Amino acid sequence: MRGLENGKTRIRHSVFTEIAKAAYENRDLKQALEELPYKIVPGEIANYRDSIFEERAVVGERLRLALGMPVREVTRYSTISDGVNEANLEEKYYEKPLVNIVKFACNRCPDNVVTVTNLCQSCIEHPCEEVCPTKALVRVNGKPVIDDKKCIRCGRCTRECKYHALQLEKRPCKEACGVNAIGMDDYGRAEINYDLCTSCGQCLVNCPFGAISDKSQIYQVIKAIQSGTPVYVALAPSYVGQFGSGATPEKMVAAFKRLGFRDVYEVAIGADLTVIEEAKDYLEEVPSKHKFMVTSCCPSWIAMVETAFPEFKNNISIALTPMVLTARVIKKLHPGCKTVFVGPCDAKKLEARRPSVRGDVDYVLTFEEVLGMFDAKGVDVAEIPESETEPLTGSSASGRGFAYSGGVAEAVVQTIHEKDPGVEVKVAHADGLAECKKLLLMARAGHYDGYLLEGMACPGGCVAGAGTLQPVNQSRAAVERYAKTAKFVCSADSEYGKYLPELEVKKESADSNEASEEN
């Protein structure tokens, strides 16, 4: 559950914090990697797993991933620090796969199995047995027993039992995956089909055993800061409320400057520019060239469109994403600098490594990773004095609304009506890749001709991204309150619109398949 500290989040936070400390303190990285499992998991008694040695082994793999390194092969000898020199580079991009399974941390959870619990009251009605279409249930000593060979996992028995004594068990990681990319290896452990995976990270969030983790660039970002090159933060709209109620938007600039960053820009600035371009695309192409238009902002949504619905590839708006456009604005205003996108999203890490935008977005970090940096430097955002606060300005209320489901389409429609009030724009949106898939199936059937289709991979939108820290509803409410403080409402009124002719705001033709290729 987001916002609730637990064993998994504590371990993840400790890993990110210790890697950040090692970077800030210029520690010998090879030695640090061998020592840190004992610092993060001290003592002799395991807290979360069967063995303290297993706990330290899992932490060792997490440390490697936090440095952007791959997990090790368990069938051959190697140390935790094996290959560490490859991570000790300022110019290191994420390498596939981004989302990884630490195999020996996987619990081999039951998948699609009906079980009878001790809630059964041995009733005389026994509806579970009566409704079973394959007669897979029989009663033994008054209790139902399931024949797994006959059971078809239809779930009817679980729905009919008044005591909820029968349960259909599913793997949390597999159930959270909207593109059916989670399978099982020969040992019953979770396995990712990277041909289907969109790197949304929802499996990572939903695995209760912390067996799934992503790669990070914390170390490389800190080394870039230490190099003396100005590093600017492009801060995603969903940041509001992520670091606690006392971490107000006005304190974020000072907080990031304490980490060594030069300054902070809202990605909502780039969102306004994306809106302007997507509104233009819609007016020019729907329905004259395409029956409907697909929003371009969520990389996991786009990867799914290109992989599962390739016939709709040309329906995707060719406007660049807010992350890229914000980075281009920053580099125009500050030549020679580096940029780091700080946001909720794992898939943005792969978007940033596309050849056509690699020079724009140098690094990508999640809120969760940045929290580790704050703790490593002893920065309590809530305690920053009022004398150091400064507001983030320049974006519209609509641009800030990109953080939640429906916000993108709402902003585009508003700008279209600003240009041509008489145009009717029909909208449909979905969040969560399973729902996004249903949306596209309906589009394939012809139900959304003339529509603007918005898809967001995470349930609730970006406020539910894999790198977020707070409950989804709480985060959305915080963003909505903050959006109302913007000095203007419509993206079309952005002062940064004047830069659009210089930013090459359209994706290059070579980019058309990059989303799927990079995943």
N, C-alpha and C positions, 0 to 999 in steps of 0.2 A: 504494500500500500504506500502510495506517495505521501511524503511528509511524516511518516512514522519510522523512527529509527529502529533498526533491527539488526540481527547478526550479519545479514548480507550487506546492508548499507554501511555498517560500521567497518567491515573489512574493506569494502571498496573505497571508502573515504580514507582509511588509513593508508592504503596503497597509493592513492593519488597524492596525499599529503607528504608521504615520505619520499616519493620520487621528486616532488617539487622542492623539498628541503635539500635533497642531494644535489639538485641543480643550483639552487641559490647559494649553497655553501661550497660549491665547487668540489664536492667529495669525489674520491676515486670511485668511478661508477662500478667497476668490476668488483671491488671489495664491498661496496654498499649493497649490491645485489645479493651477495652471499650472506651478508649479515642481517639484512632487513627482515627476512622471514622470522628470525628469532626475536626481533624487536616487536614486530606486529603480532606474533603469536608467542608470548612469553610463557615460562613455566614448564610444567611437566604433564599437566592434565588438559585434555582436549575439551573445548567448550561447545563446538558445533558438529564435529565429525567423530568417527570411531577412534581415531588416533591423532595425536598431536603432530605426528610425522606427516600424516595425510593433510592436515590443515596447513602445515608449512609448505608442503609440496604444491598445494593449490595456490597459496599466496605467491610462491615463486613464479608460477605461470602468469598470475595476474600482474606481477611486477614487470615481467617481460612484455606483456601486452601494453602496459602503461607506458612503456618506452617505444612502442610501435614495432616491437619484435614479434616473431611468430611463436606459437607454443611449440614445445619440444616434442620430438618423437619419443614415446615411452619405451620403444623397443631397442634404443641404443643409448649408450652412455653419453651424457653431456652435462655440463654444469649450468647453473641458472644464468651465469654471465656469458655463456657461450654465444659468440657473435655480437657482443655488446658494442664493439667499435662501429658497427653499422648504425647503431642508434645514436651514437655520440656525434651526430652531425647536425648542424644548424639547418641545412637544406635537405630534410628528409620528409618525403611525402608518404601518405598512407599506402601500404601495399595490400592487395587482396590476399586472403579474405579479411574484411574489416571485423565482422562478427565471428567469434570463435567459440568452440565448445572445448572446455577442459574435460576430457573424457573421464578421467578417474574421479571427477567431482559430480558426475551425473548419477542421479539416484535410480535410474532405470524405472521411472514411474510407470504404473500400469496405464495402458492406453486403450480406450474404448472397451472397457470391461465392466460388466454388471456384477456388483457384489451385494450380498445380503448382510446387513449390519445387525448389531444386537438390539436395535430398536424394534425388531419384529415382535409382535404380540401374539403370534400363533392364532390369529383370528379365524372364525369359522367361515367368513365371507371369502377369504383368500382371492381377492380380485387379481392379484399378480399372476396367479396360475391360470385363471379363467380367460384373461385377455391375451395371453401369449400366443402368437400366431403359429409358432413352430413347436409348441408343447415342450419348451426347453426347461420349464419349471416343474418339479415334482416335490411333493411334501414328504419329509422324513421326520418322524416324531413331531409332527405339527409345524415344522419349519420348512420354508422353501429352499430347495437346492437347485442350482443352475447347472445345466449341461452345456458347457462352453462350446461343444461341437455343434449343438443345435441353435444356440443363441445367435440372433442376427443383429443384436445391439440396437433394436428399434426404439427402446426406451419406454414402451407402453407400460410395462410393469412398474417402472419407477414413477410414472405419472399417476397411476391408479392407487398405489398404496397410500392409505390415509395416515400412516405413521412415518412415511418417508423412510422406510426401512431398507429399500433397495436404491442403490445409487449407480449411476453410469459414470464411471471414472474415466477422465481424459487427462492426457499429459498437459500441464499448464502451458508449456512452451509451444506445443503443437496447436493447442486450442487458440492461443494468442496470434498465431501466424495466419494472416489473411490470404496468403498465396500458396498454402500447403507445401511449404519448403522444408518442413521438419519431418524427418523420417526416423528410422531406427537402424543401427548397425547390427552386425551378427551377434553382438553381446547384449543387445537390448538397450544400448545407450543412444541418446539423441544424436541425430546426424543432420547436417544442413545440406540441402540441394542448392548449390550456389547458382545454378542455372535459373532457378526460380526466385531466389532470395533477392529482396530489394533493399536490404540493410536498414530497415526501419527501426530495428532494435527492440520490438515489442516482446520477442522471445526472451531477451536479456532481462527485461523488466519483470516478466512473469515467471521466470524460473525461481522457485523458492529455495533452491540449493545453491544458487550463485554459480552454476556450472557454465554459464554462457557469459562471455565478456567481450568488450570491444577494444580496439587499439586506441592509443592516445598520442598526442604531440606535446604534452605538458613540458617535458624535458627540453625539447627542441625550441619551444616558444621562449622559455626562460633563457636559453643560451642566445637566442636572437636578441633579446632585451639586453643581455650582458655584453653583446658585441658592440653596442653603441649606436646601432642603426635604430632610428625612430620606429617604434612599433605601435600602431594604432588599433584600437578595438572597434569592430563593427558589431554592435550589440542588438541581438534579435528582439523583436517586440514582446515576446513572452517572458522577458527577464523580470517584469514587474512582480514583486512579491516572492520571487524564488529564493532569496537569501534571508527571508524572515520579515515580519511586519515592520521592524524598525529600520530595515534596509530600504529606505525610500529612494525613488528614482533620482532625487536631487543629490544623494550621497554616492551614487555609483561612479561618477567621474573621479572623485577624490579616492575612492576605494581602488579603482584600477590604476590610478597614478601611483599609489603606494606599492603596487606590484611591479612598477617600473615602466608601465605603458605611458606613451606620450599624451594621448588624449582618447576620447570616446565619441563615436558617432552612432546615432540610432539607425538600425537597418530599416526602420520605418521610412526613412528618407528614400532608400532604394525601392521600398514597397510602393511609394507614391509614383516613382518613375515607371515601375512595372505596370501599375494600374493604367497609367496614361497610354502605354504601348499596347496593353491587352485590349483596352477600349478601342483603340485605333484598329487593331487587328480584327476585332469582332465586327466593327462597322464596315470594314473593307471586304471581309471574307464570308460572313454569314448572312444570308444563305447562298450568295452568288458563287462562291468557290467551294464551300464546305457546308454540310448540313448543320453542323454544330461546332463549337469551339471548346477545347479543353484547356483549363488553366495550367500554367507552366511552373508554378512556384515550388511544389513539393516533389523532390527528386524520387522518392519511393513510388509515389503515384505515377509519375512519368515513366519510371522503369517498368511498372506493371502494365501500363498502356502499351508500351513498345514491345514488351515480351509476350503478353497474353492477348493483346488486341492490336497486332501490327497494322491492320487495315486502317486504324485510326491515327497512325503516326503523324500524318499531315494535318490532322485536326488540332494538334497541340499548338497553342500560341507560341510564336517564335520569339517572344519577348524574353530577355534574360531575367534571371531571378533577382529578388531584392538583395540577396547576399552579394552577388556579383556586381550589381550596379552600385551598391554602396561602396564596395571596395574600389571600384573604378573612380567614383567621386573622390574618395580619400586620396587615391594616388594622383589624381589630377591636381588636387589642392596641395599635396605634400610629395613632390617628386622624390624618388629615391627611398621612400619609406617601405615598411612591411605592414601587412594587415593580418589580423586574426579575427575570424568570425567567432563570436561567442553566442551560443544558442542552445536549443533543446534537442537538436537533431543529430542522429548518427549518420544518416544518409548524406548530409551536407559534407561530411568528411570525404566521401568519394566524389561528390560533385566538384569539390575544389581541386581535385587532381586531374580533371579533364584537361587535355592539352591546350584548348582554346582559352581557358580561364585560369590556368595555373599561375600565370604571372600577376593575376589580380588578387586572388585570395591565397595568402601564403600559408596560413595555418587555420585549423578549425578546432575549437574546444567546446565542450558542453558545460552547462551550468554546474553540473556535478564535479567536473574536473577543475573548474575555476574555484569552487569552494575549497578544494584541496590546496590550491595556491594561496587563498586567503589565510587558511589555517597555518600553512607553512611559514608565512610572513607575519603571523600574529595580527592580522587585520580583522577587526570586528566592525563590519559595515555599520551596524546600528549605533556604534559608539563614536562615529565620526562627528565632530562638532559642527554646529550650524554655520560657523564662520568659513568652513571649507566647502560647503555645498554650492552647487551650481546646476541649474536646470539643463536638461537636454532639450534642445529646441530644433525646429526646422521641419518637423514631420506633421502630417495631418492626423486627425482622429481616425480617418479611414485607413491610413497606412499602419497605424498601431493596431487596428482591428484584424490584421493578417494573422495574429496569434491564435485565433480560434476559428472553429469550423463555421463556414458561412461568411466570414469576414472578407475574404478575397472577392467573392462574387458580388457582395454588397457594394464594395468599393468600386469595382469595375462598372456596375450598373449606374452608380451615382455619377461617375465621370462621363459615361455615355450620355446620360440625360443632361449633363452640363453642356455637352457638345450639341446634342440634338434631342430636345425634350420630347419630341413626338415619336421617338423610336420605342417600340415595345421590346423589352428584353426578358425572355423567359429564362429562369434559372432553376437548376437542380444541383444539389450538393450532397456529398456523402463523406463520412469520416470513418476510419478503420478500413483496411484493405478489403476485407470481406464485403463490406457494404459498397465500397468503390467498385468492386467487381460486378455486383448486382446492377449498379448504375450503368455500367458500360454494356452489360447484357441487354438492358432495356434500350439503350441507345442503338445497339446492333439491331434490335427488333423494330426500330423506327419510332420509338416513343418520344425521342428528344430532339427531333428536327427543329432547328431554329434556336436551340438552347445554348446557354453558357453553362458548361459543366465544371463544377469545382470538386476536386478530390483531395483529401488529406489522409495520409496513411495512418496517422495515430488517432485513436478514438477521442474525439473532442477537439482535435486539431493540434497545432504546435505546442499548446500548453500541456499536452500529454506526451510530448516527445520522450525518447529513452533517456535523455540527459537532464530531465527536469527533477525538481526537488520537492514540490508541493502538490497537494491534491488538485485534481483538474478543475473542479468547480470553483475552488478557492482562487486558483490562478486566473481563471477566466474573469471572475468578478473583479479582481485587482486590475487586470488589463482594461476592462471596460470603464472602471472609474478613472484610470489614468488617461485613457483616450479622450475623455470629456474635458481634460485640462489643456488639450492642444489649442493653439491659437487660431487654427482654421480647420474646417471639416473635410473638404473635398480634395482629393489627390491632385486634381487638375490645377489647383492654386499653389502648388509647390514652387518655392523659389529656386529649387534645384532643377526644375524643368528646363531652364535655360541651357543646361549642360547636355541635354539629350542628344543634340546633333553631333556632339564630339565623343560620345561614349560607346559608339558601335553597339547599340542596344539590342540588335538582333543576333540570334545564334547563328554562327557560321554553318554552312551546309554540312561540314564534317562533324558537327555536333549532333546531328540528328539521331544517331544511334548510341551516343556516348553514355547516356544514362544506363542503358541495359548492358553495354560492354563493360562499364566500370564496376558493375555489380556482379 
